[in-house]
Amino acid sequence: MAVTIGVIGTGYLGATHAACLAELGFHVLAHDVDEAKVAALAAGELPFFEPGLDELVRRHTTTGRLRFVSEVAALAEDADLHFVCVGTPQRRDGMAADTSQVFGAVEALVPHLRRHTLIVGKSTVPVGTSALLAERVAALAPEDIDVEVAWNPEFLREGHAVQDTLHPDRLVFGVGSPEAEKGLRQVYDAVIRDGAPVLVTDLPTAELVKVAANAFLATKISFANAMAELCDASGADVVTLADALGLDPRIGRRFLNAGLGFGGGCLPKDIRALMARAGELGAGDAFSLLRVVDSVNMHQRNRTVDLATEMCGGSVLGSRIAVLGAAFKPDTDDVRDSPALNVAAQLQLRGGSVVVYDPRAGANAARLFPTLSYAESALDAVRGADLVMLLTEWEEFVRLDPAVVRDQVATPAVLDTRNALDGAAWRRAGWRFRSFGRV
């Protein structure tokens, strides 16, 4: 397969997409303005942890199907189709998404184009962005060069990104012409033949799909957490409640897990960006629900701190607290908007002596919160602890033997904020056990 594809941006999305396109048989040029990152990736070294991705990158940099470049002109020279995979973080001055990287990537590429090109956005953007990009493209493209903008939103879960790219549960093509649809079908031909359903739609709908999905998932999580608080007040069990609700096919069980709440680089900023964009379009009142979703999510962090304080006798001052988990979710080293680190930092500000351990995210956490203490293992973290807190549900923590851990701590008290541990087993081992919404 001789087709060459350009990928702009080499973060979680871009690096994964580029490596998986190479795995599908394409020649791929992946571009980033960060020359140090480009050099590291070219050597097969990932700046982040994603299961299975390092193997793909090393394999296809060796075969030559995957190359990393810092010169955008190289993309324009060799590729006929380009995926834009740069970040769209929350703006510093409000809730809206910052699309400057998206526009910057396109504006850098287009003047170098010399033939018909399809530019495909994968970044999560406010609805209407593709129309604005099309205007910029028309203004910047060389004469007699036909450049079209399409949108193909990503649905990656960190920790499962390779699987989600090669075996997606759906493909969404936001296109304005049959030629653009044909181009995307050629790229994903093997994936489509493998059974992935395809939905072809207009550009605005395609732009809305990812952010709408994230908003709905966030709503399910916050609903579960609201019910957990009611369960705590009434003596009910939120896990059994969620199981009962999940058997209703209209609801489903996934994302109905009560706990510390959501974080990371997608859900929090995406629901805020959706609220901001709805307000700009005059539909803000319809999204007041998401303000409550966001508020409940942040409330869970404060509630966790308050419960930890209660378990330490009303004050954490001078207490040694073992925090198990720093990443915002297991199977990643991503600490962006991590609920675990937010809670750890709050406890330290209240005077607690906080020791954090995470199997993958320790180094990233230390760069973000250097004043916290970090351990090299779970048992090192819990040694001498007055309270053990499970804040990220790594399998390593779920498998801990409560009897072994009990021998290491000063006080056998554990707060399971992810409802991941077997509470009965920990209680039998002599632990004071607390979680959210469970009897």
VOKOL-917463 format. One record per atom (N, C-alpha, C): x, z, y. Coordinates in steps of 0.1 Angstrom, whole numbers, plus 5000, padded with zeros to 4 digits. Layout:
residues N
XZY;...
end
This chain:
residues 439
500950004988;500050005000;500950005012;500949895020;501849875031;501349925045;500049965046;499450005058;500250125064;500550125077;501150235083;500150305093;500150435092;499250515100;499950615109;499550625121;500150725130;499350845131;500050965131;499451095133;500051165145;499251195155;499851265167;499451415166;500551495166;500351635164;500751685150;501551785149;502051825136;501851975134;500752035139;500352165136;499652165122;498852275120;498152285107;497452155103;496652105113;495851985110;496651865109;497551835118;498351715118;499351705107;500051805104;501051805093;500251785079;499151855078;498451845065;497851705064;497251655075;496651515074;497751415071;498851425078;499951325076;500451325061;500751445056;501251455042;500251405032;498951435035;497951395025;497651245026;497851185038;497751035039;498850975031;500051035032;501150985024;500950995009;500251105005;499951124991;498951024987;498050974996;497150864993;497750724992;499050714995;499750594994;500150525007;499750575018;500150515031;501550545036;502050465044;503250495052;502750565064;503350685067;502750765078;503950805088;503650785101;504550825111;503850945118;504451065118;503851185124;504651215136;503951225148;504651245160;504351385166;505351445172;505251565180;506251565191;505851625202;506751635214;507851745212;507651835202;508551935200;509651885190;510751855196;511851795188;512351885177;512452015180;512852115169;511952115158;510652105160;509652105150;509751975142;509951865149;510151735142;511351735133;512451795137;513651805129;513451885117;512752005119;512452095107;511552025097;510551955102;509551895092;510251775085;511151705092;511851595086;512751645075;513251765076;514051835066;513251905055;511851885056;510951945046;510652095049;510952135061;510652285064;509452295073;508452365068;507252385076;507352515084;506852505097;506852615106;505752715103;504952695093;503852775090;503652775074;502852865069;502552875055;501152805052;501152715043;499952655038;500152615023;499452675014;499752655000;499752504996;500852464990;500952324985;501452224994;501352255007;501752155017;503252135018;504052235016;505552215016;505952115005;505352124994;505652034983;505351884987;504151864993;503851734997;504751675007;505051765017;505951715028;507351675022;507951765014;509251735008;509151604999;508151594992;508051474983;508051344991;507251345001;507051215008;508051195019;508751295024;509851265033;510951205024;511051245011;512051195002;511651044998;510451024995;510050884992;510050785003;510050845016;510050765027;508750725033;507650765025;506350735030;505950825042;506650935044;506251025055;507551045064;507351005077;508451025087;507951095099;508751185104;508451255116;509251205128;508651185139;509251125151;508851195163;509751185173;509451245186;509251145197;509451015194;509250905203;507850845200;506950855210;505650795208;505650645207;506650575213;506750435212;506850385197;507450465189;507550435175;506250415168;505250505172;503950495166;503250355170;503350325183;502750205188;503350075182;504550085179;505249965173;504849945159;504650045151;504550025136;503050055131;502250125138;500950165133;499750095140;498750065132;497549995137;496350095139;496550215133;495550315134;496250445136;495650525145;496250655149;495250765149;495650875142;494850995142;495351095153;494451145161;494851245171;494551385166;495551465163;495351595156;495951705164;495851705177;496451805186;495551925188;495952035194;495152145195;494252145207;493152215206;492152225218;491852375219;492852455224;492652595225;491652635236;491252755237;490352805247;491052805260;490452755271;491052755284;491352895289;492452915297;492853045302;491853095312;491152995319;490253035330;488753045326;488453045313;487053045309;486953025294;485652995290;485452985276;485552835271;485652745279;485652605275;486952565268;486852455260;488052405253;488952335263;490252355261;491252285268;491652155261;491252045266;491451915260;492651835265;493451905273;494551845279;495551775269;495751845258;496651785248;496051655242;494751645240;494151525235;494251415245;493951435257;494151335267;495651295269;496451395269;497951365270;498451285259;497951305247;498451225235;498051085237;496751065240;496250925241;496850855253;497050925264;497650855276;499050825274;499750895265;501150865262;501250745253;500250735244;500350625234;499850495239;498750485246;498050365249;498950265256;499750295267;500550195274;501550125265;501850185253;502850115244;502250025234;500850025233;500249945223;500449795226;500549715215;500749575217;499749485208;498849555201;497849485193;496649575191;495649515185;494349585183;494649715176;494049825181;494349955176;493050035175;492950125165;491850215164;492450355166;491950425176;492450565178;491350655173;491650745164;490650825157;490950975161;489951035167;490151175170;489751265159;490551365155;490251465145;490151605152;490751615163;490651745170;489251785173;488951915174;487651965177;487451965192;486551885198;486451865212;485051885217;484851915230;483451915235;482751785234;481451785231;480751665230;480851585243;481151455242;481351375254;482751335256;483651405249;485051375251;485451235248;484951185237;485351045232;484950945243;483850965250;483450865260;484350865272;484850985275;485851005286;487150935282;487550965269;488750905264;488650745264;487550695260;487350555260;487550495274;487150565284;487350515298;488850515301;489550625297;490950635300;491750525293;491350495280;491950395272;491750255279;490550235283;490250105290;491150085302;491350195310;492150185322;493650165319;494150225308;495550225305;496050115295;495150055288;495549955277;496049835284;497149775278;497649645283;496549535282;496649435291;495649335291;495649265277;494449225273;494149145261;494449235248;494549365250;494649455238;493349525236;492749515225;491549585221;491849715215;491449825222;491649955216;490350025216;489950075204;488650145202;488950295198;487950375203;488050525200;486950555190;487350625179;486350675169;486650825167;485650895160;485851035158;485651065143;486551145137;486451175123;486851325122;485851415125;486151555126;486751615113;487551715114;488251785103;487351905099;487451935086;486752055081;487652135072;488952155077;489952225069;489752375069;489952445058;490052585057;491552625055;492052705064;493452745063;493552815049;494552785042;494752835028;494252735018;493452635022;492852535013;492952405019;493852385029;493852255037;494152135029;495052145019;495452025011;494251985003;493652074996;492452044988;491351994996;491152045008;490052005017;490251865022;491551825023;491851685028;491651585017;492251615006;492251514995;490851514987;490151624988;488851634981;487751694990;487451635001;486551695011;485151695006;484351795011;482951795007;482051695015;482651635026;482051525033;482951465042;482751335046;483451265056;482451215066;482851245079;481951205090;482751105098;482150985100;482750875108;481850855120;482350895132;481750865144;482250735150;481550625150;482050495153;481150425163;481650325169;480850245178;480850095174;481450065162;481449925158;481649925143;481249815136;481449795122;482949795119;483749735128;485149725125;485849865124;485349955133;485950095132;485550165119;484250145115;483850205102;484650145091;484850015091;485649945080;487050005080;487650025092;489050085092;489050225086;488050305089;488050445083;487750435068;486950355064;486650345050;487850295042;488650215048;489950175041;490950285040;490950365050;491850485050;491450585039;490150605038;489650705028;489150645015;489550525013;488950455001;489050534988;490250584985;490450664973;489650794973;489450854985;488750974986;487250944984;486750834989;485350794988;485050764973;485950684967;485850654953;485850774944;486450884948;486451004941;485151084943;484251034951;482951104952;482651164965;483551164975;483251224988;482051154995;481051224999;479951155006;480351125020;479851005026;480250965039;478950955048;479051015060;478051005069;478550925081;477950815084;478350735096;477350765107;477950795119;477050835130;477650785143;476950825154;477450785167;478550885171;479250865181;480350945186;479951085190;478851105198;478551245202;478151335190;477451275180;477051355168;478351395161;479251305159;480451335152;481251445159;481251445172;481951545180;481351685178;480051685176;479351815175;479351875161;479651795150;479551845137;480351965134;481651955137;482552065134;482252195141;482052185154;481752305162;480452365159;479452275155;478152325151;478352405137;479152345128;479352415115;479952545117;480952555126;481652685128;480752785135;479852735144;478952825150;477952885140;477552805131;476552855121;477252955111;478552925107;479253015099;479453145106;479853145118;480053265126;478753345127;477653275128;476353345129;476053415116;476353355105;476153425092;476953545091;478253535095;479153655094;478653765103;478353735115;477853845124;476553905119;475653815114;474353865108;474653965097;475653935088;475954025077;476554155082;477354145093;477854275099;476854355106;475854295112;474754365118;473954435107;473754365096;472954425085;473754545078;475154525078;475954635073;475854765081;475754745094;475554865102;474254935099;473254855097;471854905094;471954975080;472654915071;472754975058;473455105058;474555115067;475255245068;474255355074;473355315083;472455405089;471355445079;471055365070;469855385061;470255415047;471455405043;471855435029;471755315020;471555195025;471455075017;472755025014;472854925005;474154855001;474154715006;475054675015;475054545021;475454435011;476354475001;476754374991;475654324983;474854424978;473654394970;472654314978;472454354990;471554295000;471954145001;473254125004;473753985005;473653904993;473853964981;473653894969;472153844967;471253934971;469853904970;469453794980;469953794992;469753695002;470353564998;471553564992;472253444988;471653374977;470753434969;470053364958;468953274964;468653294976;467653204983;468453074986;468052954981;468852834983;468852794998;467852845006;467852815020;468852885028;469452995022;470353075029;471753065023;471953085010;473253075003;474053195005;474953224996;475753344996;476953345004;477653225006;478853215012;478753255027;479853325032;479853375046;478853475049;478353545039;477453655041;478153785038;479453785039;480253905036;480453985048;479954115047;480154205059;481654255059;482154285070;483454335071;483954345085;485254315087;485954325100;485554215109;485054105104;484653995113;485653875112;485353775120;486153655120;487153655131;488153575129;489153545139;489753415137;491053395140;491753275138;491653175150;492153055148;492252965159;490952875160;489952895152;488852805152;487452865156;486952955148;485653005150;485453075164;486353165168;486053225181;486053135192;487053045193;487152955204;486152845204;485752805191;484752695190;483352745194;482952865191;481652905195;481552925211;482652965216;482752985231;482752845238;483452755232;483452615238;482152555237;481452585226;480052525224;479152585235;479252715237;478452775248;478752715261;480052695264;480452645277;479952505279;480052425269;479652285270;478152275271;477352355264;475952355265;475552395279;476252485285;475952525299;476152415308;477252335306;477552225315;476452115314;475852105302;474852005300;473452055303;473352175308;471952235311;471252285300;471952315288;471252365276;471752505273;472352575283;472952705280;472052815275;470852815279;469852925275;469652915260;469652795254;469452775240;470552835232;471652865238;472752915230;473153065233;472153135239;472353275241;472653355228;472053295217;472353355204;473853365201;474653265205;476053275202;476753385210;476253415221;476753535229;476653665220;475553675214;475353795205;476253785193;476353665187;477253645176;478653695179;479153645191;480453675196;480653825198;479553885204;479654025208;479654115195;478854075185;478754155173;480154145166;480754035167;482054015160;483154105167;483154105180;484154195187;483754345185;482454375184;482054505181;482654565168;482754475158;483254515145;484654575146;485454515155;486854565157;486854705163;485954725173;485854855179;485254955169;484354915161;483755005151;484755045141;485654955137;486654985128;487655085133;488055075146;488855175152;488255305153;486955305156;486255435157;486155505143;485855425133;485755485119;487155535114;488155465118;489555505114;489855645121;489455645134;489655775141;488855885135;487655865131;486855965124;487456015112;488055915104;488655955091;489956035093;490556015105;491756095108;491456225115;490156265114;489756395120;489356395134;489056285140;488656275154;489656225163;490956215159;492056165167;493056105158;493655985162;494755925154;496055965159;496056045170;497356085176;498256155166;499356105163;500356155154;500056125139;498956055136;498656015123;499455885119;499955885106;500555765101;499555685094;499355555099;498355465094;498955345088;498655325076;499155205069;498155095070;498554975076;497654865078;498054755068;497154725059;497454615049;496754495053;497654405059;497154275063;497354255078;497854135082;498054095096;497453965099;497453875089;496853745091;495353755093;494753655100;493253665102;492453645089;493053585079;492453575066;493553565056;493253575043;494353565033;494753425031;495953405024;496453275021;496853195033;497253255044;497753195056;498653295063;499553245071;500453325080;499953325094;498753275097;498153255110;497653395115;498153425127;497753555133;497053535146;496653415149;495853385161;494553465161;494353535172;493053615173;492753695160;493853755154;493653825142;492953955144;491753985137;491154115138;492054225134;492854195123;493654305118;494654355128;495354255135;496354295145;495654365157;494454315161;493754375172;493454525169;493054545157;492754685153;494054775152;495054715147;496354785146;496854825160;496754725169;497254755183;496454865189;495054855187;494254955194;494555095188;494855105175;495155235170;496455285175;497355195177;498655245182;498555295197;497655225204;497455265218;496755405219;496055445208;495455575207;496355675202;497655635199;498655735195;498955735181;498355645173;498655645159;500055575156;500655625145;501955565141;501555455130;501555335134;500955225126;502055145120;501955125106;502855045099;502154935092;502554815094;501854695090;502554625079;501854575069;502454485059;501554375056;502154255055;501354135052;502354045043;501853985032;502753915023;503353785030;502653735040;503153605046;503253615061;502453695068;502353685082;503153795090;503953865083;504753975090;505553925101;506353815099;507253765110;506453725122;505353645120;504453605131;503853725138;503453825130;502853935137;503854015145;505054025140;506154095147;506454025161;506353895161;506653825173;505553845183;504353855178;503153875187;502954025191;503254115182;503154265185;504454335181;505454315189;506754375184;506854525185;505854585191;505954735192;505354805179;504654725171;504154785158;505354795149;505254875139;506254885128;505754805116;506754745109;506454655098;507154695085;506554685074;507054725061;507354605053;508254615043;508554505034;507754495022;506854595019;505954585008;504754675011;503754665002;502554745004;502854895002;503654924991;504055064988;504855124999;505755045005;506555095017;505555125028;504555045030;503655065042;502855195040;502455225028;501555335025;502255475024;503655465022;504355585020;504155685031;503655805028;503455915037;502255895047;501355795043;500255765052;499155865052;498555895063;497355975064;496055895062;496155765064;495055675062;495555535058;495055475048;495355335044;494155245048;494455135055;493355045059;493654905053;492654855046;492754715041;492054625052;492854545059;492354465070;492354315067;493154275057;493054135053;493054135038;492154065032;491854075017;492753995008;494054005010;494953945001;494753994987;494853904977;494753944963;495654054959;496854044965;497854154962;497354294965;496554304976;495954434979;494854474970;494054374967;492854394958;493354444945;494454404940;494954444927;495754574927;495954634938;496654764939;496054864930;496854944923;496455054914;496255174923;494955224925;494755334934;495555464929;495755484916;496555594912;497955584916;498555464916;499955454920;500055474935;499155414942;499155424957;498955574961;498155644954;497855784957;499155874957;500055834948;501255914947;502155894959;501955784967;502755754978;502255814992;501055844993;500455875006;500456025008;500256065021;500156205024;498756255022;497756165025;496356195024;495656075017;494956095006;494355984999;493055945006;493155875017;491955825024;492155675027;491155595023;491255445025;490055395032;490255305041;489155235048;489255085044;488355035037;488254895032;487354815041;487954745051;487154675061;486754535057;487054505044;486754365039;485754375027;485354505023;484554525012;485154444999;486454454998;487154384988;487654474976;487654604978;488154694968;487054754959;487354794947;486454864939;486355004943;485355034951;485255174957;485055284946;484355254936;484155354925;485555384919;486355284916;487655304910;488555394919;488555364932;489355434941;488855584942;487555604942;487055744943;487455814930;487355754919;487755814906;489155864906;490055784914;491455814915;491755924925;490655974931;490856084940;490856054955;490455934958;490455884972;489155914979;489255944992;488155935001;488055795005;486955735002;486755585003;485655555013;485955465023;484955415032;484955265033;483855205035;483755065038;482555035047;482254915049;481054885057;479854855049;478754925051;477454895046;477354915031;478254995025;478255015010;478055165007;477255194997;477055324993;478155374984;
end
